[in-house]
Amino acid sequence: METREETMPAKISVPPLGVAHFSAIDVEPAKFVSLAAAAGFSSVGLRLYPAFPGAPYYELPARSDAARDVKARLEGEGISLYDIEFVVIGPDFDAAALTSMLEAASALGAQRLSVCGDDPDRERLVANFVALCDLAATFGMGVDLENMGWRTVASFDDSLTIVQGSNRDNAGALIDALHFFRNGGQAEDVSAAPPGMIRSIQLCDARGPAPTTADQMVSEARTGRFAPGLGELPVASLMRALPAGAAVSVEVPIHSSQAPEEHLRHLHDATRALTG
């Protein structure tokens, strides 16, 4: 006869939570830090590079007043800057062009840079990823490669292959729950990945069938996310498979008239509710 302990699901253990800037991208960095701290998050990510032409982002040049303000907020609120985003490694990518941004991010304490791969020339894509890893290493930072269904690197397996092939200690494969599950990923893939390959995980949820066209994928990624546990993706299984030491953050843009502080609190509380 099964006991109650045997039939109950295993308790999910989640490390301190961070929140991505894309969750409230219209809020400037210093204020975002304060709102994230008030919502209960332990770290933030900041959007310091445009994800696509015309995309919102914020410049924080090293030693600028804006950078000093953000650093003071981080220290005053007692939270950290975990990562910065978002860089597309395309055919014309030049790692050296990111030197100033990486210097500024490092000065604020950033540990990782998030990127995606969108170059059909695989040899050039890998070479540019390696060059970026080497550049980031000079600032004490790592680089996480995120798969996206409409990009050249569309699946988690592909991003993991590139990370492994780069042979760089600071390289990682980033898991975004939406892109991971929508493009064939399963929680078992996380458990099977070699130790140290997965450094960062971004949580969200989604509803309905997976989109089938590039435009639909982009639309869902930007406007169709829900707080973890409020959709149909197997987010709980992903959380149970979290690698030791991996950083966890939440990325769900506002898609209503909700105030940023209310939205961030909602994301924090919904995610924590999954831990039981």
C-alpha positions as CSV (number, residue, x, y, z in Angstrom):
1,M,0.0,0.0,0.0
2,E,1.4,3.4,-1.0
3,T,2.0,5.9,1.8
4,R,1.1,9.6,1.5
5,E,4.7,10.5,1.2
6,E,5.1,8.1,-1.8
7,T,2.1,9.6,-3.7
8,M,2.9,13.3,-3.1
9,P,5.0,15.1,-5.7
10,A,8.5,15.8,-4.9
11,K,9.0,19.3,-3.4
12,I,10.5,21.8,-5.8
13,S,13.6,23.6,-4.5
14,V,14.3,26.9,-6.2
15,P,17.3,29.1,-5.6
16,P,17.0,32.9,-5.1
17,L,14.9,34.4,-7.9
18,G,16.0,37.0,-10.4
19,V,13.8,39.0,-12.9
20,A,14.6,40.0,-16.4
21,H,14.4,43.6,-17.5
22,F,12.1,42.5,-20.4
23,S,9.4,41.9,-17.7
24,A,9.1,45.7,-17.4
25,I,11.3,47.1,-20.1
26,D,9.8,50.6,-20.1
27,V,11.1,51.1,-16.5
28,E,14.6,52.7,-16.5
29,P,17.3,50.6,-14.9
30,A,17.7,52.3,-11.5
31,K,14.0,52.3,-10.8
32,F,13.7,48.7,-12.1
33,V,16.3,47.6,-9.5
34,S,14.2,49.2,-6.7
35,L,10.9,47.7,-8.0
36,A,12.5,44.3,-8.3
37,A,13.8,44.4,-4.8
38,A,10.5,45.5,-3.4
39,A,8.8,42.6,-5.2
40,G,11.1,40.1,-3.4
41,F,13.6,39.3,-6.2
42,S,17.3,38.8,-5.3
43,S,18.8,39.8,-8.6
44,V,18.0,41.5,-11.9
45,G,18.9,41.4,-15.5
46,L,19.3,44.6,-17.5
47,R,18.7,45.2,-21.2
48,L,21.8,47.2,-22.2
49,Y,21.8,46.3,-25.9
50,P,19.0,46.3,-28.5
51,A,17.6,42.8,-29.2
52,F,16.5,43.9,-32.6
53,P,16.6,47.2,-34.5
54,G,14.4,49.7,-32.7
55,A,14.1,47.6,-29.6
56,P,14.1,49.4,-26.3
57,Y,17.4,49.3,-24.3
58,Y,19.4,51.5,-21.9
59,E,23.0,52.6,-22.2
60,L,25.0,52.8,-18.9
61,P,28.5,53.9,-19.9
62,A,31.2,53.1,-17.4
63,R,31.7,55.9,-14.9
64,S,28.6,57.8,-16.1
65,D,26.1,59.3,-13.7
66,A,23.5,56.8,-14.8
67,A,25.8,53.9,-14.1
68,R,26.7,55.3,-10.7
69,D,23.0,55.6,-9.9
70,V,22.3,52.0,-10.8
71,K,25.3,50.7,-8.8
72,A,24.1,52.7,-5.8
73,R,20.6,51.3,-6.1
74,L,21.9,47.7,-6.4
75,E,24.0,48.2,-3.2
76,G,21.3,50.1,-1.4
77,E,18.6,47.5,-2.2
78,G,20.9,44.6,-1.4
79,I,20.4,42.8,-4.7
80,S,22.7,42.0,-7.6
81,L,23.0,42.4,-11.3
82,Y,23.2,38.9,-12.7
83,D,23.1,39.3,-16.5
84,I,22.8,41.7,-19.4
85,E,21.1,41.3,-22.8
86,F,20.5,41.0,-25.6
87,V,23.0,40.3,-28.5
88,V,22.3,38.6,-31.8
89,I,25.3,36.8,-33.3
90,G,24.4,37.3,-37.0
91,P,26.5,37.3,-40.2
92,D,28.0,40.8,-39.5
93,F,28.7,40.2,-35.9
94,D,31.8,41.9,-34.4
95,A,32.7,40.9,-30.9
96,A,35.0,43.9,-30.4
97,A,32.1,46.3,-30.8
98,L,30.7,45.1,-27.5
99,T,33.8,46.0,-25.5
100,S,32.5,49.2,-24.0
101,M,29.2,47.6,-23.0
102,L,30.9,44.6,-21.4
103,E,33.2,46.9,-19.5
104,A,30.3,48.9,-18.2
105,A,28.3,45.8,-17.3
106,S,31.3,44.3,-15.5
107,A,31.7,47.4,-13.4
108,L,28.1,47.0,-12.2
109,G,28.8,43.4,-11.2
110,A,27.2,41.6,-14.1
111,Q,28.2,37.9,-14.4
112,R,26.7,36.8,-17.7
113,L,25.7,38.1,-21.2
114,S,22.7,36.5,-23.1
115,V,23.0,36.0,-26.8
116,C,21.3,34.1,-29.6
117,G,22.7,32.6,-32.8
118,D,21.3,33.7,-36.2
119,D,24.0,33.0,-38.8
120,P,23.5,30.2,-41.4
121,D,27.3,29.9,-41.7
122,R,27.9,27.5,-38.8
123,E,31.7,27.9,-38.8
124,R,31.5,31.6,-38.7
125,L,28.8,31.5,-36.0
126,V,30.9,29.3,-33.8
127,A,34.0,31.4,-34.3
128,N,32.1,34.5,-33.4
129,F,30.6,32.9,-30.3
130,V,34.1,31.8,-29.2
131,A,35.5,35.3,-29.8
132,L,32.7,36.8,-27.7
133,C,33.4,34.3,-24.9
134,D,37.0,35.2,-24.9
135,L,36.2,38.9,-24.8
136,A,33.7,38.5,-22.0
137,A,36.3,36.5,-20.0
138,T,38.6,39.5,-19.9
139,F,35.8,41.2,-17.9
140,G,35.2,38.2,-15.7
141,M,31.9,37.4,-17.4
142,G,30.3,34.4,-19.2
143,V,28.1,34.1,-22.3
144,D,24.8,32.2,-22.5
145,L,23.5,31.0,-25.8
146,E,19.7,31.0,-26.0
147,N,17.8,29.1,-28.6
148,M,14.8,30.7,-30.4
149,G,12.5,29.0,-32.9
150,W,12.8,31.6,-35.6
151,R,16.6,31.9,-35.4
152,T,19.3,29.7,-36.9
153,V,20.0,28.2,-33.5
154,A,16.4,27.1,-32.9
155,S,16.6,24.2,-30.4
156,F,18.2,23.7,-27.1
157,D,20.1,20.7,-28.4
158,D,21.7,22.9,-31.1
159,S,22.7,25.6,-28.5
160,L,24.1,22.9,-26.3
161,T,26.2,21.5,-29.2
162,I,27.6,24.9,-29.9
163,V,28.5,25.6,-26.3
164,Q,30.2,22.2,-26.0
165,G,32.1,22.7,-29.2
166,S,33.3,26.2,-28.2
167,N,35.5,24.6,-25.5
168,R,35.2,27.7,-23.4
169,D,34.8,27.5,-19.6
170,N,32.6,30.6,-19.5
171,A,30.2,29.4,-22.2
172,G,26.7,28.2,-21.3
173,A,23.4,27.2,-22.8
174,L,20.5,29.4,-21.6
175,I,17.1,27.8,-21.1
176,D,14.2,30.0,-21.6
177,A,11.1,28.0,-20.7
178,L,9.1,29.2,-23.7
179,H,11.8,28.6,-26.4
180,F,12.9,25.4,-24.7
181,F,9.5,23.7,-24.6
182,R,8.1,25.2,-27.8
183,N,11.1,23.9,-29.8
184,G,11.2,20.3,-28.6
185,G,12.9,20.5,-25.2
186,Q,12.0,18.2,-22.3
187,A,12.9,18.3,-18.7
188,E,14.9,15.1,-19.2
189,D,17.2,17.1,-21.6
190,V,18.2,19.3,-18.6
191,S,19.1,16.4,-16.4
192,A,21.1,14.8,-19.2
193,A,23.2,17.9,-20.1
194,P,26.8,17.7,-19.0
195,P,27.6,19.5,-15.7
196,G,28.3,23.2,-16.0
197,M,26.7,23.6,-19.5
198,I,23.5,25.2,-18.1
199,R,24.2,28.3,-16.1
200,S,21.0,30.3,-16.5
201,I,17.3,29.5,-16.7
202,Q,14.5,31.9,-17.4
203,L,11.0,31.0,-16.3
204,C,7.6,31.8,-17.9
205,D,4.5,30.0,-19.1
206,A,2.3,29.9,-22.2
207,R,-1.1,28.7,-23.3
208,G,-2.5,27.0,-26.3
209,P,-0.8,25.2,-29.2
210,A,2.7,26.1,-30.2
211,P,3.0,28.7,-33.0
212,T,4.1,27.4,-36.4
213,T,5.4,30.5,-38.2
214,A,8.3,32.8,-37.4
215,D,5.9,35.8,-37.0
216,Q,3.7,33.8,-34.6
217,M,6.8,32.7,-32.5
218,V,8.0,36.3,-32.2
219,S,4.5,37.5,-31.2
220,E,4.2,34.8,-28.5
221,A,7.7,35.5,-27.2
222,R,6.9,39.3,-26.8
223,T,3.3,39.3,-25.9
224,G,2.1,35.8,-25.1
225,R,3.9,34.9,-21.9
226,F,2.3,34.2,-18.5
227,A,3.7,33.9,-15.0
228,P,5.1,30.5,-14.3
229,G,2.4,28.0,-13.3
230,L,-0.4,30.0,-15.0
231,G,-0.2,28.3,-18.4
232,E,0.2,24.9,-19.9
233,L,3.9,24.4,-20.2
234,P,5.5,21.8,-17.9
235,V,7.4,24.4,-15.9
236,A,7.2,22.5,-12.7
237,S,9.1,19.6,-14.3
238,L,11.7,22.0,-15.5
239,M,12.1,23.4,-12.0
240,R,12.6,19.9,-10.6
241,A,15.4,19.3,-13.0
242,L,17.3,22.5,-12.2
243,P,21.1,22.0,-12.3
244,A,23.0,22.7,-9.2
245,G,24.3,26.3,-9.2
246,A,22.1,27.5,-12.1
247,A,20.7,31.0,-11.8
248,V,16.9,31.3,-12.1
249,S,15.0,34.4,-13.2
250,V,11.5,35.2,-14.5
251,E,10.8,36.8,-17.8
252,V,7.3,37.8,-18.6
253,P,6.5,41.1,-20.2
254,I,3.6,43.2,-19.1
255,H,0.7,42.8,-21.5
256,S,-2.0,44.7,-19.7
257,S,-2.5,48.0,-17.9
258,Q,-1.0,46.6,-14.7
259,A,1.4,48.8,-12.9
260,P,5.1,47.6,-13.1
261,E,5.3,47.1,-9.3
262,E,2.2,45.0,-9.3
263,H,3.3,42.9,-12.2
264,L,6.7,42.2,-10.7
265,R,5.1,41.2,-7.4
266,H,2.7,38.9,-9.3
267,L,5.6,37.2,-11.1
268,H,7.5,36.7,-7.9
269,D,4.5,35.3,-6.0
270,A,3.3,33.1,-8.8
271,T,6.8,31.5,-9.2
272,R,7.2,31.0,-5.5
273,A,3.8,29.3,-5.3
274,L,5.2,26.5,-7.5
275,T,7.6,25.6,-4.8
276,G,4.8,24.4,-2.5
